[in-house]
């Protein structure tokens, strides 16, 4: 399964199980490389917010 599809599945499940007061999911996303032995993140996005209204399959 592609990474984006897995994340979207988790988001749909989370919104199905939770109703945040402001209607937003707050999260951080960190990607690590798999082809090297490095322990540092390849990309880190912090303090992301996703509004329930922006999720199309709810």
MARSE-303205 format. One record per residue: residue in three letters; residue number from 0; x, y, z of N, C-alpha, C in turn; chain. Coordinates in steps of 0.001 Angstrom, whole numbers, plus 524288, in hexadecimal, padded with zeros to 5 digits. Example, Ala and Ser with C-alpha at 12.3 -4.5 7.8 and 13.67 -1.06 7.14 Angstrom:
2
+---------+-----+-------+--------+-------+--------+---------+-------+-------+--------+-------+--------+
| residuo | num | neast | nnorth |   nup | caeast | canorth |  caup | ceast | cnorth |   cup | cadena |
+---------+-----+-------+--------+-------+--------+---------+-------+-------+--------+-------+--------+
|     ALA |   0 | 83386 |  7E9C6 | 81E78 |  8300C |   7EE6C | 81E78 | 83390 |  7F31C | 81E78 |      A |
|     SER |   1 | 83232 |  7F736 | 81BA8 |  83566 |   7FBDC | 81BE4 | 83264 |  8001E | 81EBE |      A |
+---------+-----+-------+--------+-------+--------+---------+-------+-------+--------+-------+--------+
% end
This chain:
58
+---------+-----+-------+--------+-------+--------+---------+-------+-------+--------+-------+--------+
| residuo | num | neast | nnorth |   nup | caeast | canorth |  caup | ceast | cnorth |   cup | cadena |
+---------+-----+-------+--------+-------+--------+---------+-------+-------+--------+-------+--------+
|     UNK |   0 | 8034D |  7FB6B | 80000 |  80000 |   80000 | 80000 | 8037E |  804D8 | 80000 |      A |
|     UNK |   1 | 8021F |  8089D | 7FCFC |  8052A |   80D72 | 7FCB3 | 804B7 |  8106D | 801D9 |      A |
|     UNK |   2 | 808CB |  81348 | 80310 |  808F5 |   8163D | 807F3 | 8045F |  81A08 | 80868 |      A |
|     UNK |   3 | 80342 |  81CEB | 80440 |  7FF03 |   820C2 | 8046A | 7F9BE |  81E22 | 8055C |      A |
|     UNK |   4 | 7F8E1 |  8199B | 80317 |  7F3FA |   816CA | 803E4 | 7F37E |  814F1 | 8098D |      A |
|     UNK |   5 | 7F7D1 |  81329 | 80BC8 |  7F7B9 |   8116A | 8113D | 7F687 |  815FB | 814E5 |      A |
|     UNK |   6 | 7F90B |  81A63 | 813FF |  7F81B |   81F02 | 81747 | 7F275 |  820CD | 816C5 |      A |
|     UNK |   7 | 7F060 |  820DE | 8120B |  7EAFB |   82295 | 8115F | 7E739 |  81EDF | 81426 |      A |
|     UNK |   8 | 7E863 |  819D6 | 81431 |  7E533 |   81619 | 8170B | 7E53A |  81722 | 81CE2 |      A |
|     UNK |   9 | 7E9D5 |  8185A | 81F01 |  7EA37 |   819A6 | 82490 | 7E724 |  81E9D | 825D0 |      A |
|     UNK |  10 | 7E767 |  82273 | 82262 |  7E494 |   8275B | 8233B | 7DEB2 |  8266B | 82331 |      A |
|     UNK |  11 | 7DCC6 |  82361 | 81F70 |  7D72E |   82227 | 81F3E | 7D571 |  81F4A | 8242C |      A |
|     UNK |  12 | 7D892 |  81B8D | 825EA |  7D74A |   818A9 | 82AB0 | 7D745 |  81C4A | 82F61 |      A |
|     UNK |  13 | 7DB2B |  81FB1 | 82FB7 |  7DB80 |   82346 | 8342A | 7D6BB |  826D2 | 83465 |      A |
|     UNK |  14 | 7D546 |  82936 | 83000 |  7D0B6 |   82C9F | 82FFB | 7CBAF |  8298A | 830FA |      A |
|     UNK |  15 | 7CB87 |  82489 | 82F7E |  7C6FA |   82155 | 8309C | 7C65D |  82026 | 83664 |      A |
|     UNK |  16 | 7CAC9 |  81FDE | 83932 |  7CABE |   81E88 | 83EBE | 7CAE2 |  82346 | 84257 |      A |
|     UNK |  17 | 7CC44 |  827C8 | 8404E |  7CD07 |   82C77 | 84383 | 7CA29 |  83121 | 8413B |      A |
|     UNK |  18 | 7C867 |  8347A | 844B3 |  7C5F9 |   83964 | 84313 | 7C8A8 |  83DCA | 84610 |      A |
|     UNK |  19 | 7CCD5 |  83FFB | 843E2 |  7CF8E |   84422 | 846AE | 7CC1E |  8490B | 8470A |      A |
|     UNK |  20 | 7CC86 |  84BF2 | 84B53 |  7C937 |   85089 | 84C18 | 7C98E |  85487 | 847A8 |      A |
|     UNK |  21 | 7CE38 |  85540 | 8458D |  7CECF |   85918 | 84156 | 7CE8E |  85699 | 83BE9 |      A |
|     UNK |  22 | 7CD9E |  8516D | 83BA1 |  7CD1D |   84EBD | 836A5 | 7D231 |  84DEB | 833BB |      A |
|     UNK |  23 | 7D697 |  84DFA | 8368C |  7DBB0 |   84D6B | 833F9 | 7DEF8 |  84923 | 8366C |      A |
|     UNK |  24 | 7E1E0 |  84682 | 83322 |  7E5C5 |   842BA | 834CC | 7EB01 |  84588 | 834BC |      A |
|     UNK |  25 | 7EDBE |  84552 | 83919 |  7F300 |   8479A | 8396B | 7F6EB |  8431F | 839A5 |      A |
|     UNK |  26 | 7FAFF |  84370 | 8366A |  7FEBE |   83F26 | 83638 | 803F0 |  8410D | 8340A |      A |
|     UNK |  27 | 807D8 |  83DBC | 834A5 |  80D01 |   83E89 | 83251 | 80E13 |  839D7 | 82ED8 |      A |
|     UNK |  28 | 8110F |  83AB1 | 82AC6 |  8124D |   8368B | 82712 | 81832 |  83670 | 8264F |      A |
|     UNK |  29 | 81A93 |  831EB | 8273A |  82033 |   83151 | 826AB | 8214D |  82CBD | 82309 |      A |
|     UNK |  30 | 8246D |  82DAA | 81F10 |  825F8 |   8298E | 81B5F | 82BBC |  8284D | 81C28 |      A |
|     UNK |  31 | 82CE2 |  8234A | 81C86 |  8323F |   8217F | 81D24 | 833F0 |  81E9C | 8183D |      A |
|     UNK |  32 | 838EE |  81F09 | 816C4 |  83AC7 |   81C33 | 81228 | 83B1D |  81657 | 81348 |      A |
|     UNK |  33 | 839F0 |  8133E | 80F59 |  83A50 |   80D90 | 81004 | 83F09 |  80B45 | 80D2D |      A |
|     UNK |  34 | 84176 |  80E46 | 809D8 |  845D2 |   80C36 | 806C7 | 84B29 |  80D8E | 8090D |      A |
|     UNK |  35 | 84B2D |  81014 | 80D90 |  8502D |   8115C | 81007 | 84FD8 |  81001 | 815D1 |      A |
|     UNK |  36 | 8544A |  80FD4 | 8184B |  8547A |   80E8D | 81DDB | 853DE |  81365 | 8213F |      A |
|     UNK |  37 | 852CD |  817D8 | 81ED9 |  85247 |   81CAE | 821CE | 84DA4 |  81C96 | 82576 |      A |
|     UNK |  38 | 84E48 |  81EEB | 82A11 |  84A28 |   81F05 | 82DF3 | 8475B |  82449 | 82E0D |      A |
|     UNK |  39 | 84931 |  827F8 | 82AFA |  846B6 |   82D17 | 82AD2 | 8421C |  82D00 | 82707 |      A |
|     UNK |  40 | 83E08 |  82FFE | 82839 |  83985 |   8301E | 824B0 | 83AE3 |  83288 | 81F6C |      A |
|     UNK |  41 | 83878 |  83080 | 81B6C |  83904 |   832A1 | 81630 | 835C2 |  8379B | 815A8 |      A |
|     UNK |  42 | 83126 |  83782 | 8180A |  82D90 |   83BF0 | 817DA | 82A56 |  83BEB | 81CD3 |      A |
|     UNK |  43 | 829B7 |  84082 | 81F37 |  82683 |   840E0 | 823E5 | 822FC |  845A2 | 82375 |      A |
|     UNK |  44 | 81DE5 |  844AB | 823BF |  819FD |   848D4 | 82391 | 81743 |  848DF | 828DA |      A |
|     UNK |  45 | 81777 |  84D40 | 82B87 |  8154E |   84DA5 | 830C4 | 810A6 |  8514F | 830EA |      A |
|     UNK |  46 | 80D60 |  85074 | 834D3 |  808E6 |   853D3 | 835F1 | 80533 |  85452 | 83147 |      A |
|     UNK |  47 | 8042D |  84FEE | 82EB5 |  8007B |   84FDF | 82A55 | 7FAEC |  84FC3 | 82C70 |      A |
|     UNK |  48 | 7F752 |  8521C | 8298B |  7F1CE |   8521B | 82B03 | 7EE8F |  850A3 | 82649 |      A |
|     UNK |  49 | 7EAF0 |  84D1D | 82718 |  7E770 |   84B6C | 822ED | 7E1DB |  84C09 | 824D2 |      A |
|     UNK |  50 | 7DEEC |  84F65 | 8222F |  7D979 |   85046 | 823A6 | 7D61C |  84BD4 | 821AF |      A |
|     UNK |  51 | 7D23B |  84A5E | 824C7 |  7CE93 |   84638 | 82343 | 7CBF4 |  8478F | 81E11 |      A |
|     UNK |  52 | 7CAD5 |  84C83 | 81D1D |  7C84B |   84E2F | 8184C | 7CBA7 |  84D2E | 81374 |      A |
|     UNK |  53 | 7D0C9 |  84C99 | 81438 |  7D454 |   84BAD | 80FD8 | 7D51A |  845E8 | 80E95 |      A |
|     UNK |  54 | 7D2AB |  84278 | 81193 |  7D317 |   83CD0 | 8109D | 7CE55 |  83B42 | 80D67 |      A |
|     UNK |  55 | 7CF31 |  8399D | 80895 |  7CAED |   838F8 | 804DA | 7C796 |  8340F | 805A6 |      A |
|     UNK |  56 | 7C991 |  83007 | 80839 |  7C6B5 |   82B17 | 80885 | 7C3CA |  82A4D | 80DAA |      A |
|     UNK |  57 | 7C2DB |  82E7C | 81084 |  7BFF5 |   82DF1 | 8157C | 7BA40 |  82EF0 | 814AC |      A |
+---------+-----+-------+--------+-------+--------+---------+-------+-------+--------+-------+--------+
% end
